[in-house]
Amino acid sequence: MATVLVTGSNRGIGLALCEVYKKRGDQLIATCRTSSPALDHLGVEVIDGIDVTSDDAVKTLARRLGERRIDILVLNAGILRSDSGGIGPKLDLTIVQEQIAVNAIAPLRLARELTAYLQAGSKIALITSRMGSIADNTSGGYYGYRMSKAALNALGMSLARDLADRQIAVTVLHPGFVRTDMTGNSGSVDPHDAASMLVARIDELTLATTGTFRHANGEHLPW
């Protein structure tokens, strides 16, 4: 039985990940800003009030972990804001900054505090998007989201390099186009199916494959 910590766990992919891990009997720590009835119903440990953009909140999370060790750290919390107007004076840079703060800086803040709770054999999974792939960008737009996820991908690679000596493996995973509130429920895969594939990718992660960018279905994605 592994101890698993999932951020952004009150809905969407985060909630589905919690459901998968709970069903197979892992010890789950679910964190979020505000819990949900669905998360509360799971009967797992919920640590809410955790705003991942706040140093104080993340330090509070670390203190509440006490002496525990984390086997699997899933950094999932993220946001998507539309800037469909494209480049030009109407592009709202505050929306760009917000996405970078939540999608890229917040995971670094969490990693800074929580890597102390990892040990040899632990794993970190960063839930990203293929929209963070520079090579795969064929349609442009979504400046804040693309930039934030590209930065998240860079974070994943640096963590993989820096934590290798501690025998901690890191992967960056794209869940697919998932039907969640974030996508307006217009995706092509259900959250539970996406979560099951993500867990399978995390299970097979080793130090030999650390620093990889993969689709939940196993495909290796271009940076």
C-alpha positions, 0 to 999 in steps of 0.5 A: 500500500502506497501513500499518495498525495494528490493536489486539486483533488475536489473535482475533475481529474484530481477527484478521479485519481483519488477514486482510482487510488482509493479503490485499489487500497492506497493511503490517500491524502487529498488536498484542495482549496475547497472540498466537494461532496464527491470528495468527502464521500470517498472517505479519504483524508482531505486537507482543504484550505490549500491555495497552491499560490500561497506560501503560507498555505503550502507550508501549512500542508507540509506541517500537517503531514507531520512525520509521514512519508509520501510514495507518490506525489501527484501535482495536478492542480491547474486552471485553463483560461481562454484568450481566444482573441489572439495576439493584440491589445485585447490580450489580457496579461493578467489572465496569462499571469494567473495561469503561470502562477497556478500551473507552473509556479505553484507546482514548484512551490509544492515541490520545494516544500514536499520533496522533504517528505519523499524517499528513495523509490518515491515518484512525482507525477506532474499533470500537464497538457500536450498544449505545453509542447512547443513542437506540437503547437500547430494552432497557436493561441492560448498564450497563458495556458501554453506558456504555463504548461511549457514551464511546467514541463521544464520544471518536471525535467529539472526535478528529474535531474535534481532528484535522480541521486535521491532515487526519486523518479519524475514524469510529466503526463498529459491526461488526454482531452478529458470531459471535465468542468475545465474543458466545458465537458467537451472532451473525448475521454471520461475522467475515470478512464483518464485517471486509470491510464495515468495511474498505470503510467505512474506505476511503470515509472522508474529511474530509467524512464525519469524525465519523460513527457507522455500521454496517458495512453503511453505515447511519448510526446514531443517537447 
